[in-house]
Amino acid sequence: MDRLAPVIRDLRNRLNLTQEEFAHALGITVSTVNRWEKGHSAPSKLARASLARFAGRRGVAMDNLLDDSEGDMMSSRPAN
């Protein structure tokens, strides 16, 4: 399982969005969100940057979302 899968799922759930709403807001397909959340694929660097901006605009800071290191598990916290 991709290490981002639970982070992406948690973000979507925190924002109380369906996969369809989340996909629409990010300009991606529902199947892409589903694959990300199941760990079958991972977002590109560009998509991770979009996720971080999207989360930040909604008051959720996504620590290390842009970090490529495999050792660090990402955490999410309320933005200041």
MOPAC internal coordinates of N, CA, C and O (Angstrom, degrees):
PM7 1SCF
backbone

  N    0.0000 0     0.00 0     0.00 0    0    0    0
  C    1.4677 1     0.00 0     0.00 0    1    0    0
  C    1.5198 1   109.37 1     0.00 0    2    1    0
  O    1.2310 1   121.02 1   -44.83 1    3    2    1
  N    1.2966 1   115.65 1   135.17 1    3    2    1
  C    1.4598 1   120.92 1   177.15 1    5    3    2
  C    1.5240 1   109.63 1   -64.99 1    6    5    3
  O    1.2310 1   120.42 1   -39.19 1    7    6    5
  N    1.3179 1   116.80 1   140.81 1    7    6    5
  C    1.4725 1   121.07 1  -177.33 1    9    7    6
  C    1.5215 1   113.08 1   -66.49 1   10    9    7
  O    1.2310 1   119.93 1   161.58 1   11   10    9
  N    1.3252 1   117.74 1   -18.42 1   11   10    9
  C    1.4644 1   120.46 1   179.40 1   13   11   10
  C    1.5161 1   113.19 1   -83.59 1   14   13   11
  O    1.2310 1   120.16 1   161.87 1   15   14   13
  N    1.3199 1   117.29 1   -18.13 1   15   14   13
  C    1.4655 1   120.53 1  -174.91 1   17   15   14
  C    1.5334 1   112.85 1   -52.21 1   18   17   15
  O    1.2310 1   119.05 1   127.25 1   19   18   17
  N    1.3354 1   119.42 1   -52.75 1   19   18   17
  C    1.4680 1   118.20 1  -178.97 1   21   19   18
  C    1.5247 1   112.93 1   -68.21 1   22   21   19
  O    1.2310 1   120.32 1   152.08 1   23   22   21
  N    1.3215 1   116.99 1   -27.92 1   23   22   21
  C    1.4676 1   120.68 1   179.16 1   25   23   22
  C    1.5254 1   110.03 1   -68.41 1   26   25   23
  O    1.2310 1   120.87 1   135.30 1   27   26   25
  N    1.3226 1   115.94 1   -44.70 1   27   26   25
  C    1.4652 1   120.56 1  -179.83 1   29   27   26
  C    1.5276 1   110.42 1   -65.94 1   30   29   27
  O    1.2310 1   120.68 1   135.54 1   31   30   29
  N    1.3256 1   116.31 1   -44.46 1   31   30   29
  C    1.4649 1   120.66 1   178.93 1   33   31   30
  C    1.5296 1   110.62 1   -61.83 1   34   33   31
  O    1.2310 1   120.72 1   137.59 1   35   34   33
  N    1.3490 1   116.23 1   -42.41 1   35   34   33
  C    1.4609 1   120.54 1   179.23 1   37   35   34
  C    1.5259 1   111.30 1   -63.54 1   38   37   35
  O    1.2310 1   120.59 1   137.37 1   39   38   37
  N    1.3214 1   116.47 1   -42.63 1   39   38   37
  C    1.4641 1   120.35 1   178.32 1   41   39   38
  C    1.5270 1   110.35 1   -59.31 1   42   41   39
  O    1.2310 1   120.73 1   130.57 1   43   42   41
  N    1.3162 1   116.21 1   -49.43 1   43   42   41
  C    1.4699 1   119.53 1  -178.72 1   45   43   42
  C    1.5319 1   110.85 1   -60.99 1   46   45   43
  O    1.2310 1   120.55 1   137.41 1   47   46   45
  N    1.3189 1   116.56 1   -42.59 1   47   46   45
  C    1.4666 1   120.22 1   179.63 1   49   47   46
  C    1.5310 1   111.75 1   -66.93 1   50   49   47
  O    1.2310 1   119.94 1   140.31 1   51   50   49
  N    1.3224 1   117.72 1   -39.69 1   51   50   49
  C    1.4767 1   120.92 1   177.55 1   53   51   50
  C    1.5212 1   111.59 1   -60.42 1   54   53   51
  O    1.2310 1   121.49 1   145.10 1   55   54   53
  N    1.3330 1   114.75 1   -34.90 1   55   54   53
  C    1.4615 1   120.01 1  -179.38 1   57   55   54
  C    1.5183 1   111.67 1   -85.57 1   58   57   55
  O    1.2310 1   120.82 1   179.37 1   59   58   57
  N    1.3349 1   116.04 1    -0.63 1   59   58   57
  C    1.4611 1   122.28 1   177.59 1   61   59   58
  C    1.5390 1   111.30 1    56.73 1   62   61   59
  O    1.2310 1   121.29 1  -133.20 1   63   62   61
  N    1.3392 1   115.13 1    46.80 1   63   62   61
  C    1.4537 1   121.21 1  -179.90 1   65   63   62
  C    1.5227 1   110.26 1  -114.78 1   66   65   63
  O    1.2310 1   120.73 1   -34.17 1   67   66   65
  N    1.3187 1   116.21 1   145.83 1   67   66   65
  C    1.4534 1   120.29 1   171.15 1   69   67   66
  C    1.5318 1   107.73 1   -75.89 1   70   69   67
  O    1.2310 1   120.42 1   -12.91 1   71   70   69
  N    1.3076 1   116.81 1   167.09 1   71   70   69
  C    1.4590 1   119.56 1   175.63 1   73   71   70
  C    1.5271 1   110.02 1   -60.53 1   74   73   71
  O    1.2310 1   120.45 1   142.12 1   75   74   73
  N    1.3060 1   116.75 1   -37.88 1   75   74   73
  C    1.4657 1   120.55 1   179.32 1   77   75   74
  C    1.5282 1   111.28 1   -64.18 1   78   77   75
  O    1.2310 1   120.19 1   134.29 1   79   78   77
  N    1.3286 1   117.25 1   -45.71 1   79   78   77
  C    1.4703 1   120.88 1   178.72 1   81   79   78
  C    1.5304 1   111.20 1   -63.78 1   82   81   79
  O    1.2310 1   121.07 1   137.18 1   83   82   81
  N    1.3171 1   115.56 1   -42.82 1   83   82   81
  C    1.4623 1   121.37 1   179.52 1   85   83   82
  C    1.5257 1   110.32 1   -61.69 1   86   85   83
  O    1.2310 1   120.70 1   133.05 1   87   86   85
  N    1.3265 1   116.27 1   -46.95 1   87   86   85
  C    1.4653 1   121.43 1   179.21 1   89   87   86
  C    1.5226 1   111.04 1   -60.76 1   90   89   87
  O    1.2310 1   120.44 1   134.48 1   91   90   89
  N    1.3181 1   116.77 1   -45.52 1   91   90   89
  C    1.4648 1   121.01 1  -179.90 1   93   91   90
  C    1.5336 1   110.65 1   -60.99 1   94   93   91
  O    1.2310 1   120.46 1   136.30 1   95   94   93
  N    1.3272 1   116.73 1   -43.70 1   95   94   93
  C    1.4621 1   121.03 1  -178.70 1   97   95   94
  C    1.5272 1   111.63 1   -63.86 1   98   97   95
  O    1.2310 1   120.38 1   148.60 1   99   98   97
  N    1.3248 1   116.89 1   -31.40 1   99   98   97
  C    1.4597 1   121.26 1  -178.51 1  101   99   98
  C    1.5293 1   113.06 1   -94.17 1  102  101   99
  O    1.2310 1   120.74 1   171.50 1  103  102  101
  N    1.3292 1   116.19 1    -8.50 1  103  102  101
  C    1.4575 1   119.70 1  -179.60 1  105  103  102
  C    1.5207 1   113.43 1    73.92 1  106  105  103
  O    1.2310 1   120.99 1  -146.67 1  107  106  105
  N    1.3340 1   115.70 1    33.33 1  107  106  105
  C    1.4649 1   121.26 1   179.26 1  109  107  106
  C    1.5290 1   108.17 1  -126.70 1  110  109  107
  O    1.2310 1   120.62 1    -4.93 1  111  110  109
  N    1.3207 1   116.43 1   175.07 1  111  110  109
  C    1.4618 1   119.89 1  -179.60 1  113  111  110
  C    1.5273 1   110.99 1   -86.27 1  114  113  111
  O    1.2310 1   121.31 1   -22.10 1  115  114  113
  N    1.3190 1   115.10 1   157.90 1  115  114  113
  C    1.4572 1   120.94 1   176.53 1  117  115  114
  C    1.5279 1   109.76 1   -62.44 1  118  117  115
  O    1.2310 1   120.45 1   141.76 1  119  118  117
  N    1.3295 1   116.75 1   -38.24 1  119  118  117
  C    1.4719 1   119.08 1   179.85 1  121  119  118
  C    1.5286 1   111.42 1   -63.47 1  122  121  119
  O    1.2310 1   119.84 1   147.78 1  123  122  121
  N    1.3269 1   117.90 1   -32.22 1  123  122  121
  C    1.4631 1   120.61 1   176.25 1  125  123  122
  C    1.5190 1   110.45 1   -65.82 1  126  125  123
  O    1.2310 1   120.30 1   134.03 1  127  126  125
  N    1.3276 1   117.03 1   -45.97 1  127  126  125
  C    1.4766 1   120.62 1   177.18 1  129  127  126
  C    1.5231 1   109.44 1   -59.01 1  130  129  127
  O    1.2310 1   120.54 1   135.43 1  131  130  129
  N    1.3111 1   116.58 1   -44.57 1  131  130  129
  C    1.4614 1   121.20 1  -179.08 1  133  131  130
  C    1.5315 1   110.70 1   -61.21 1  134  133  131
  O    1.2310 1   119.91 1   135.53 1  135  134  133
  N    1.3237 1   117.77 1   -44.47 1  135  134  133
  C    1.4703 1   121.28 1   179.06 1  137  135  134
  C    1.5231 1   111.20 1   -64.72 1  138  137  135
  O    1.2310 1   120.19 1   139.96 1  139  138  137
  N    1.3353 1   117.25 1   -40.04 1  139  138  137
  C    1.4679 1   120.52 1   177.13 1  141  139  138
  C    1.5152 1   110.60 1   -61.72 1  142  141  139
  O    1.2310 1   120.60 1   132.32 1  143  142  141
  N    1.3344 1   116.46 1   -47.68 1  143  142  141
  C    1.4630 1   120.51 1  -175.83 1  145  143  142
  C    1.5237 1   112.55 1   -67.98 1  146  145  143
  O    1.2310 1   120.01 1   152.48 1  147  146  145
  N    1.3173 1   117.59 1   -27.52 1  147  146  145
  C    1.4661 1   121.19 1   178.02 1  149  147  146
  C    1.5216 1   112.24 1   -89.09 1  150  149  147
  O    1.2310 1   120.59 1   173.94 1  151  150  149
  N    1.3433 1   116.49 1    -6.06 1  151  150  149
  C    1.4485 1   120.30 1   179.62 1  153  151  150
  C    1.5137 1   114.09 1    78.45 1  154  153  151
  O    1.2310 1   120.18 1  -164.80 1  155  154  153
  N    1.3302 1   117.25 1    15.20 1  155  154  153
  C    1.4660 1   121.08 1  -179.91 1  157  155  154
  C    1.5238 1   111.35 1   -79.55 1  158  157  155
  O    1.2310 1   120.54 1   158.84 1  159  158  157
  N    1.3006 1   116.58 1   -21.16 1  159  158  157
  C    1.4622 1   122.32 1   173.75 1  161  159  158
  C    1.5178 1   107.48 1  -151.96 1  162  161  159
  O    1.2310 1   121.52 1   -13.94 1  163  162  161
  N    1.3130 1   114.69 1   166.06 1  163  162  161
  C    1.4682 1   120.11 1  -178.41 1  165  163  162
  C    1.5209 1   109.22 1  -124.85 1  166  165  163
  O    1.2310 1   120.61 1   -32.05 1  167  166  165
  N    1.3235 1   116.44 1   147.95 1  167  166  165
  C    1.4663 1   118.96 1   177.67 1  169  167  166
  C    1.5260 1   111.41 1   -66.71 1  170  169  167
  O    1.2310 1   121.20 1   -33.50 1  171  170  169
  N    1.3165 1   115.31 1   146.50 1  171  170  169
  C    1.4619 1   121.29 1   175.61 1  173  171  170
  C    1.5250 1   109.39 1   -67.86 1  174  173  171
  O    1.2310 1   120.60 1    -7.43 1  175  174  173
  N    1.3177 1   116.47 1   172.57 1  175  174  173
  C    1.4713 1   119.84 1   176.51 1  177  175  174
  C    1.5295 1   110.26 1   -59.25 1  178  177  175
  O    1.2310 1   120.73 1   138.65 1  179  178  177
  N    1.3192 1   116.21 1   -41.35 1  179  178  177
  C    1.4604 1   120.28 1   179.18 1  181  179  178
  C    1.5278 1   111.09 1   -62.97 1  182  181  179
  O    1.2310 1   120.54 1   136.76 1  183  182  181
  N    1.3231 1   116.58 1   -43.24 1  183  182  181
  C    1.4620 1   120.54 1   178.77 1  185  183  182
  C    1.5190 1   111.15 1   -66.31 1  186  185  183
  O    1.2310 1   120.05 1   142.56 1  187  186  185
  N    1.3449 1   117.51 1   -37.44 1  187  186  185
  C    1.4696 1   120.28 1   177.56 1  189  187  186
  C    1.5146 1   110.61 1   -64.56 1  190  189  187
  O    1.2310 1   120.39 1   141.40 1  191  190  189
  N    1.3300 1   116.85 1   -38.60 1  191  190  189
  C    1.4669 1   120.15 1   177.19 1  193  191  190
  C    1.5231 1   110.02 1   -64.00 1  194  193  191
  O    1.2310 1   120.32 1   139.08 1  195  194  193
  N    1.3243 1   116.99 1   -40.92 1  195  194  193
  C    1.4713 1   120.91 1   177.55 1  197  195  194
  C    1.5224 1   110.88 1   -63.59 1  198  197  195
  O    1.2310 1   120.60 1   138.31 1  199  198  197
  N    1.3293 1   116.46 1   -41.69 1  199  198  197
  C    1.4718 1   120.60 1   177.58 1  201  199  198
  C    1.5263 1   110.95 1   -61.16 1  202  201  199
  O    1.2310 1   120.32 1   136.65 1  203  202  201
  N    1.3249 1   116.99 1   -43.35 1  203  202  201
  C    1.4633 1   120.75 1  -179.84 1  205  203  202
  C    1.5217 1   111.30 1   -63.54 1  206  205  203
  O    1.2310 1   120.41 1   136.72 1  207  206  205
  N    1.3386 1   116.82 1   -43.28 1  207  206  205
  C    1.4764 1   120.02 1   177.73 1  209  207  206
  C    1.5309 1   110.53 1   -65.02 1  210  209  207
  O    1.2310 1   120.54 1   135.73 1  211  210  209
  N    1.3122 1   116.57 1   -44.27 1  211  210  209
  C    1.4646 1   121.95 1   179.65 1  213  211  210
  C    1.5309 1   110.19 1   -58.39 1  214  213  211
  O    1.2310 1   120.68 1   133.08 1  215  214  213
  N    1.3241 1   116.31 1   -46.92 1  215  214  213
  C    1.4617 1   120.83 1   179.94 1  217  215  214
  C    1.5218 1   110.73 1   -64.48 1  218  217  215
  O    1.2310 1   120.27 1   135.10 1  219  218  217
  N    1.3228 1   117.09 1   -44.90 1  219  218  217
  C    1.4607 1   121.55 1  -179.34 1  221  219  218
  C    1.5150 1   112.71 1   -60.46 1  222  221  219
  O    1.2310 1   120.19 1   140.91 1  223  222  221
  N    1.3255 1   117.24 1   -39.09 1  223  222  221
  C    1.4710 1   120.62 1   178.60 1  225  223  222
  C    1.5261 1   111.81 1   -66.79 1  226  225  223
  O    1.2310 1   121.07 1   161.11 1  227  226  225
  N    1.3125 1   115.55 1   -18.89 1  227  226  225
  C    1.4638 1   120.29 1   179.92 1  229  227  226
  C    1.5198 1   112.52 1  -106.81 1  230  229  227
  O    1.2310 1   120.93 1  -165.74 1  231  230  229
  N    1.3345 1   115.83 1    14.26 1  231  230  229
  C    1.4522 1   120.76 1   173.08 1  233  231  230
  C    1.5126 1   115.78 1    82.99 1  234  233  231
  O    1.2310 1   119.67 1  -163.29 1  235  234  233
  N    1.3372 1   118.24 1    16.71 1  235  234  233
  C    1.4579 1   120.77 1   177.52 1  237  235  234
  C    1.5224 1   108.03 1  -119.93 1  238  237  235
  O    1.2310 1   120.67 1   -64.80 1  239  238  237
  N    1.3256 1   116.33 1   115.20 1  239  238  237
  C    1.4609 1   120.79 1   178.00 1  241  239  238
  C    1.5170 1   108.37 1   -83.45 1  242  241  239
  O    1.2310 1   120.67 1   -49.04 1  243  242  241
  N    1.3016 1   116.32 1   130.96 1  243  242  241
  C    1.4598 1   120.85 1   179.56 1  245  243  242
  C    1.5223 1   107.84 1  -107.67 1  246  245  243
  O    1.2310 1   120.72 1   -86.53 1  247  246  245
  N    1.3320 1   116.23 1    93.47 1  247  246  245
  C    1.4644 1   121.77 1  -179.08 1  249  247  246
  C    1.5157 1   110.49 1   -62.40 1  250  249  247
  O    1.2310 1   121.24 1   -46.75 1  251  250  249
  N    1.3159 1   115.23 1   133.25 1  251  250  249
  C    1.4589 1   122.70 1   173.56 1  253  251  250
  C    1.5275 1   114.24 1    63.55 1  254  253  251
  O    1.2310 1   119.23 1  -161.59 1  255  254  253
  N    1.3116 1   119.07 1    18.41 1  255  254  253
  C    1.4578 1   119.67 1  -179.20 1  257  255  254
  C    1.5196 1   111.17 1   -61.66 1  258  257  255
  O    1.2310 1   120.80 1   151.04 1  259  258  257
  N    1.3105 1   116.08 1   -28.96 1  259  258  257
  C    1.4548 1   119.68 1  -179.16 1  261  259  258
  C    1.5216 1   112.17 1   -91.42 1  262  261  259
  O    1.2310 1   120.14 1   178.85 1  263  262  261
  N    1.3267 1   117.35 1    -1.15 1  263  262  261
  C    1.4576 1   122.40 1  -178.34 1  265  263  262
  C    1.5216 1   109.88 1   -76.51 1  266  265  263
  O    1.2310 1   120.39 1   -48.40 1  267  266  265
  N    1.3235 1   116.87 1   131.60 1  267  266  265
  C    1.4588 1   121.93 1   179.83 1  269  267  266
  C    1.5172 1   113.37 1   -91.46 1  270  269  267
  O    1.2310 1   119.82 1   173.32 1  271  270  269
  N    1.3253 1   117.94 1    -6.68 1  271  270  269
  C    1.4586 1   119.03 1  -175.72 1  273  271  270
  C    1.5238 1   110.33 1   -70.00 1  274  273  271
  O    1.2310 1   120.92 1   -46.10 1  275  274  273
  N    1.3076 1   115.85 1   133.90 1  275  274  273
  C    1.4578 1   121.45 1  -178.09 1  277  275  274
  C    1.5181 1   112.51 1   -76.00 1  278  277  275
  O    1.2310 1   120.06 1   158.49 1  279  278  277
  N    1.3374 1   117.50 1   -21.51 1  279  278  277
  C    1.4592 1   119.85 1  -175.31 1  281  279  278
  C    1.5076 1   114.71 1   -75.73 1  282  281  279
  O    1.2310 1   120.14 1   157.22 1  283  282  281
  N    1.3100 1   117.34 1   -22.78 1  283  282  281
  C    1.4634 1   120.31 1  -175.24 1  285  283  282
  C    1.5135 1   110.42 1   -96.77 1  286  285  283
  O    1.2310 1   120.38 1   -60.49 1  287  286  285
  N    1.3148 1   116.87 1   119.51 1  287  286  285
  C    1.4583 1   120.60 1   173.21 1  289  287  286
  C    1.5062 1   107.60 1   -81.12 1  290  289  287
  O    1.2310 1   120.19 1   -43.42 1  291  290  289
  N    1.2820 1   117.24 1   136.58 1  291  290  289
  C    1.4534 1   120.71 1  -177.94 1  293  291  290
  C    1.5123 1   110.63 1   -78.74 1  294  293  291
  O    1.2310 1   121.71 1   -30.07 1  295  294  293
  N    1.2992 1   114.33 1   149.93 1  295  294  293
  C    1.4536 1   119.97 1   175.83 1  297  295  294
  C    1.5145 1   108.11 1  -126.23 1  298  297  295
  O    1.2310 1   121.64 1   -26.85 1  299  298  297
  N    1.2899 1   114.47 1   153.15 1  299  298  297
  C    1.4621 1   118.40 1   175.56 1  301  299  298
  C    1.5073 1   107.58 1  -118.05 1  302  301  299
  O    1.2310 1   121.20 1   -33.91 1  303  302  301
  N    1.2996 1   115.31 1   146.09 1  303  302  301
  C    1.4653 1   120.57 1  -179.65 1  305  303  302
  C    1.5212 1   107.45 1  -148.78 1  306  305  303
  O    1.2310 1   120.40 1   -20.98 1  307  306  305
  N    1.3168 1   116.85 1   159.02 1  307  306  305
  C    1.4705 1   118.71 1   176.31 1  309  307  306
  C    1.5150 1   110.61 1   -61.17 1  310  309  307
  O    1.2310 1   120.46 1   -40.76 1  311  310  309
  N    1.2990 1   116.72 1   139.24 1  311  310  309
  C    1.4684 1   120.85 1   177.10 1  313  311  310
  C    1.5113 1   109.03 1   -76.87 1  314  313  311
  O    1.2310 1   120.90 1   -28.38 1  315  314  313
  N    1.3191 1   115.88 1   151.62 1  315  314  313
  C    1.4780 1   120.65 1   179.20 1  317  315  314
  C    1.4879 1   111.15 1   -79.32 1  318  317  315
  O    1.2310 1   120.10 1   180.00 1  319  318  317

